[in-house]
Amino acid sequence: MMQHVRGCLAHQVRQAPDGSAASSARQGDPSVDGVASQKLPRYRCAACGARITAAEYLFAPNGAGPERAFTNPEGVICEITCFTAAWGLVFSASAESLHTWFAGYLWRIASCQSCHIHMGWRFEADSGQEPPWFFGLLSRRIVPGAD
C-alpha cells in the first residue's frame, strides 16, 4: 500500500528549522562530522552540481531498500533515494505529519542551498524512532559525481 505526501513540487523555504541555514544545511557533512568518503561516489544536485550526499549514507527504511516510489495526493509519482546524511540543503520551516510516507516520521521539504531547487524531504522521527532523521531525495535531482 502506497502512502502519500503533499505535492512533490511544493513551495520551498530557505531558512533552516533552527533559523540558521548554515548549521542545519550542513548537518551530516563529512567536513563537519569528520567522516571522509574517498572510495564511494558522492551525489550532487543535478541542476547546479552542488555536493549533496555520498553513497556510504544510503539507507533502507524498514529494510525495503534505499530506492522507493510513492504517489502523492495529486497523483504525481515521486521516486526517491534515502540517505542518513546530506548537506548543502535548506529545509521548510515546519515539519508536517499529513500524508507522510513513513509511519512515525514527520517531513520537511528539502531544497538545494545553492540553486534552491526542490531536492526531496527530510524525515524526522516523531517519537524516538531510529534513525532520528533521514533524507528522501528525488532520484532525478541527484547525480553521481567526483569531488
C-alpha positions in Angstrom: 0.0 0.0 0.0 1.4 3.4 -1.0 1.2 6.3 1.3 1.1 9.9 0.1 2.7 13.2 0.8 1.7 16.7 -0.3 3.0 17.9 -3.7 6.4 16.9 -5.0 6.9 20.5 -6.2 5.8 22.4 -3.1 6.9 25.9 -2.1 10.5 25.9 -0.7 11.7 27.9 2.3 15.3 28.9 2.5 15.5 29.2 6.3 16.5 26.1 8.3 14.3 24.9 11.2 16.6 26.4 13.8 16.6 29.8 11.9 20.1 29.3 10.6 20.6 27.9 7.2 24.3 27.2 7.6 24.1 25.0 10.7 21.2 22.7 9.6 22.1 22.8 5.9 25.4 21.2 6.7 24.1 18.5 9.0 25.8 15.3 8.1 28.5 17.0 6.0 31.7 14.9 6.2 33.8 18.0 6.6 31.8 18.9 9.7 31.3 15.4 11.1 34.9 14.3 10.4 33.8 11.4 8.2 35.7 11.0 4.9 34.1 9.5 1.8 37.1 8.8 -0.5 36.1 5.5 -2.1 32.3 5.7 -2.6 30.7 8.1 -5.0 29.3 11.4 -3.9 25.9 12.7 -5.2 25.4 16.2 -6.5 22.5 18.4 -7.3 21.6 17.6 -11.0 20.7 21.3 -11.6 23.8 23.1 -10.2 26.4 20.4 -9.2 26.4 21.3 -5.5 27.6 18.4 -3.2 24.6 16.8 -1.5 25.5 13.4 -0.1 27.5 10.2 -0.6 26.8 6.5 -1.3 28.1 5.5 2.1 25.0 7.2 3.6 22.4 5.1 1.6 19.6 4.0 3.9 16.9 1.4 3.6 13.9 2.5 5.7 12.0 -0.5 7.1 14.6 -2.8 5.3 12.9 -2.3 2.0 15.8 -0.8 0.0 17.0 2.8 -0.4 15.1 3.4 -3.6 11.4 3.9 -3.3 8.5 5.2 -5.3 5.4 6.9 -3.9 2.4 8.7 -5.3 1.4 12.0 -3.8 -2.2 13.1 -3.4 -2.1 14.9 -6.8 -1.2 11.6 -8.5 2.5 12.5 -9.1 4.9 9.6 -8.8 7.9 10.6 -6.7 10.9 8.3 -7.0 13.2 8.8 -4.0 16.6 7.5 -2.8 17.1 7.5 1.0 20.2 8.6 2.9 21.0 9.1 6.6 23.1 12.2 5.9 23.0 15.1 3.4 24.5 18.6 3.3 24.0 21.6 1.1 20.3 21.6 1.8 17.9 24.0 3.4 14.5 23.0 4.8 11.0 24.2 5.2 10.2 25.9 8.5 7.7 23.4 9.8 7.5 19.7 9.9 4.3 18.0 8.6 2.7 14.8 9.5 -0.1 14.8 6.9 0.4 12.2 4.2 3.8 11.0 5.4 5.3 8.1 3.5 7.0 6.7 6.6 4.9 6.0 9.7 6.2 7.7 12.8 8.1 10.4 10.8 7.3 14.0 10.1 8.6 15.6 6.9 10.1 18.9 5.8 10.8 20.0 2.2 14.5 20.0 1.4 15.9 22.3 -1.3 19.4 22.8 -2.7 21.1 25.5 -0.7 22.9 26.7 -3.9 20.1 26.8 -6.6 17.0 26.4 -4.4 15.5 23.5 -6.5 13.3 21.1 -4.6 15.5 18.1 -3.8 13.1 16.0 -1.7 12.4 15.7 2.0 14.0 15.4 5.4 12.0 12.8 7.5 12.2 13.4 11.3 11.3 10.9 14.0 8.1 11.9 15.8 8.6 9.8 18.9 12.1 8.2 19.3 12.4 6.1 16.2 15.8 5.3 14.8 17.3 6.9 12.9 16.2 10.3 14.4 16.1 11.6 10.8 16.9 10.6 7.2 16.5 12.2 3.8 14.4 11.0 0.9 15.9 12.7 -2.2 14.2 12.8 -5.6 16.2 10.4 -7.6 16.1 12.6 -10.7 17.5 15.5 -8.8 20.8 13.8 -7.7 23.6 12.6 -9.9 26.8 10.8 -9.1 29.9 13.0 -9.3 33.5 13.2 -8.2 34.8 15.7 -5.6 
